[in-house]
Amino acid sequence: MFGFSNQEIKFLRRLNSPIKIQNYLESIKINFEDTCMSPRMVMRKRKAHCLEGAILAAATLWVNGEKPSTFRS
C-alpha cells in the first residue's frame, strides 16, 4: 500500500488520529538540513522539517482512510 512495507503500514495505522500524528512528529528531531525526505525516510531517520512532517502526516491520514481533498477557489 502506497509503497510502504507491511511494518511501516502497521506503524502508520497506530497513528490513527490527528493528535497521535502530532505527538509522533513532536517526538522526533527537527531536520535543519536542506532535504526533501520521503515519509519512509522520515520514519527511518526519526527527523523532519516542516514540509517533511506535513507530507508524513498526509500519508498517515491517507493510510488510515482519509481521502485527500482538492482545493477549489
C-alpha positions as CSV (number, residue, x, y, z in Angstrom):
1,M,0.0,0.0,0.0
2,F,1.4,3.3,-1.1
3,G,4.9,1.8,-1.4
4,F,5.2,1.2,2.4
5,S,6.3,-2.1,3.8
6,N,3.9,-4.1,6.0
7,Q,5.8,-3.0,9.1
8,E,5.6,0.7,8.1
9,I,1.8,0.3,7.4
10,K,1.3,-1.3,10.8
11,F,3.2,1.7,12.4
12,L,1.2,4.3,10.5
13,R,-2.1,2.6,11.3
14,R,-1.3,3.1,15.0
15,L,-1.2,6.8,14.3
16,N,-4.9,6.8,13.8
17,S,-5.8,10.3,15.0
18,P,-4.5,13.8,14.3
19,I,-3.3,14.1,17.9
20,K,-1.3,10.8,17.7
21,I,0.3,12.0,14.4
22,Q,1.2,15.3,16.1
23,N,2.6,13.6,19.1
24,Y,4.8,11.4,16.9
25,L,6.0,14.4,15.0
26,E,6.8,16.3,18.2
27,S,8.8,13.2,19.4
28,I,11.3,13.2,16.5
29,K,14.2,15.6,15.9
30,I,13.9,18.7,13.8
31,N,15.7,18.4,10.5
32,F,17.7,21.6,9.8
33,E,19.2,20.3,6.6
34,D,18.1,21.3,3.1
35,T,16.4,17.9,2.3
36,C,13.3,16.5,0.8
37,M,12.9,13.2,2.6
38,S,10.1,10.8,1.9
39,P,7.7,9.7,4.7
40,R,9.6,6.4,4.7
41,M,13.0,8.2,5.3
42,V,11.4,10.4,8.0
43,M,10.3,7.3,9.9
44,R,13.8,5.7,9.4
45,K,15.8,8.7,10.4
46,R,13.3,10.0,13.0
47,K,13.7,13.6,11.9
48,A,11.8,16.0,9.7
49,H,11.5,19.7,8.8
50,C,8.0,21.2,8.4
51,L,7.3,20.0,4.9
52,E,8.6,16.5,5.5
53,G,6.4,16.3,8.6
54,A,3.4,17.6,6.7
55,I,3.9,15.0,4.0
56,L,4.2,12.2,6.6
57,A,1.1,13.4,8.3
58,A,-0.8,13.4,5.0
59,A,0.4,10.0,4.1
60,T,-0.6,8.7,7.6
61,L,-4.1,10.1,7.2
62,W,-4.4,8.5,3.8
63,V,-3.2,5.1,5.1
64,N,-5.9,5.5,7.8
65,G,-8.7,6.0,5.3
66,E,-8.8,9.8,4.9
67,K,-9.1,10.7,1.3
68,P,-7.1,13.7,0.0
69,S,-9.2,16.7,-0.8
70,T,-8.7,19.2,-3.6
71,F,-8.6,22.9,-3.1
72,R,-11.1,24.9,-5.1
73,S,-11.3,28.6,-5.2
